[in-house]
Amino acid sequence: MAEKQDSSKPIIAAILNLFIPGLGHWFIKSKYALHYFGGYIAVWVATIVLVIISIGLCFPAYFLPFIWGLLSIVDVYYEAIGEPDKRILKQYIK
């Protein structure tokens, strides 16, 4: 008989990624966890640099960390349900 998959695991992983991108990947024991967290830090640094250089006028840059977080939530959900080919950031995180 096939094992019954825990249906709460993708939801828990997505909620963990809501707080810290990469934490949900760590929860499902993905090899990409550090990549998502490191990417999140890099996006924050890029956002801070853009804001300082533009003296706060680069308003769309404020949304970059939020967008990275949303994309990582989608990716962890697809990875947790066993469909890693549907990840959005798979081209950038290998």
N, C-alpha and C positions, 0 to 999 in steps of 0.2 A: 504494500500500500504506500501511496505517496504521503509524505509528511505534510501536515497542515501548516501553512505559512502564517506567522504571527502578523495579523493585519494592523496591529497598533505600531509596529516598528517603523514604517515609513512616516507615520504622523508624528511620532516622538522625535524622529530624526529631523523632520522639517521644523518642528518647534524649537529644537536645540539650535538649528542653524539660524533661526530667527534672531536669537540672542547673540551668538558668535558664529559667523560663517566658518565652517570647518569642524565645528563641534558635533554636528549631526553626522558628518562623514566619519569622524572618530568613533561615534556611537555604533555605527554599522560596520566598523572595522575596515573602512575603505583606505586604499593606499594613497588617495588623493587628499586626505584631510589637511595635511600641512600645506599643500599647494593652495587650497582655498583660503586658509587662514593667512598665508603669506601674501596672496593676491589681494586680500582685503586690506592688509596693512599697507601694501604698495599703493592701492587706490586712495587710501586716506592720506598718505604722504603726498601723492600727486595732487590731490584736492587742496591740501594746505599750501603747497607750492603755488598752484594756480591762483588761489585766493590772495596770497601775499604779493605775487607778481602783478596781478591785476588790481590791487588795492581794493579787493572785495567786489569788483564789478563783474566778475565772471560767474554770474548767478547759476547757470546750468551746472557748473562744477560741483555745487553743493549736493547734487543728487547722485553723483557717481558712487559713493559708498552704499547708498540705498539700493541702487540698481544692481550692484555686485551682490549684495545680500539677497535680493529677490532671485537672481539667477542661480545662486548657490542653493537656495531652498528648492527650486525646481529640479536642479541636478541631483540633490540628495534624495529627493522623493523617487525619481526615476531609477536611481541606482539601488535604492532600498527595495523597490518592487521587482527588481531583477531585469530592468530594461536599460542598461547603461548606454546603449546606442542612441537613446533619445535625449541624452544630456545636451544642454545648450552650449556649454563652455568646453565641450570635448576637444575642439580644435585647438584651444589654448592651454588646456591642462591635460597633459598626457602622462 
